[in-house]
Amino acid sequence: MKTLILMRHAKSSWKEAGVSDHDRKLNKRGKRDAPRIASLLESNNLRPDVILSSSAVRACETASLVAESSAFSGDIITTSELYMATSYEIMSAIHALHDSHVRALVIGHNPGMQQLVGHFIGRDEPFPTAAVACFEMPAATWSLIDLDQKAKLVGLWRPRELE
């Protein structure tokens, strides 16, 4: 069984004129929410052993803050494949994970992340910035995880609900 943790990057800033979407940094709220999510994962014994992140600056910063704010000691894998990826493209990146990883945190963007969460739970759910959904997947390998399979929802957390 694999544990898949899906996270939308934390809140980013639109203040810097001329900065491309890919290069936007986290804003104050994003820098506050990412460590809070790390604490939530830790308190629920959901520390990942690998983090797979979009190459966007806001996603990479989210990954770094989650790692720094927890006892994470694994690899952070950054890939452009997750930048604005569809649910199918996100699944392709998940399929490529090494099977030695049991619990993976994937950090990406909407609408793909929200669509993927919806596929697994069978309904559409709001997935704002820094939201996290954790699933127990009925698969022995990452490559066997299928978009149409129902997964056991361990938890769905949104930062505003944690306050």
Secondary structure as GFF3:
##gff-version 3
##sequence-region A 1 163
A	DSSP	beta_strand	2	8	.	.	.	ID=ss1
A	DSSP	three_ten_helix	21	23	.	.	.	ID=ss2
A	DSSP	alpha_helix	28	43	.	.	.	ID=ss3
A	DSSP	beta_strand	50	54	.	.	.	ID=ss4
A	DSSP	alpha_helix	57	68	.	.	.	ID=ss5
A	DSSP	beta_strand	75	79	.	.	.	ID=ss6
A	DSSP	three_ten_helix	80	82	.	.	.	ID=ss7
A	DSSP	alpha_helix	87	95	.	.	.	ID=ss8
A	DSSP	beta_strand	103	108	.	.	.	ID=ss9
A	DSSP	alpha_helix	112	121	.	.	.	ID=ss10
A	DSSP	beta_strand	132	137	.	.	.	ID=ss11
A	DSSP	three_ten_helix	142	144	.	.	.	ID=ss12
A	DSSP	beta_strand	152	157	.	.	.	ID=ss13
A	DSSP	alpha_helix	159	162	.	.	.	ID=ss14
###
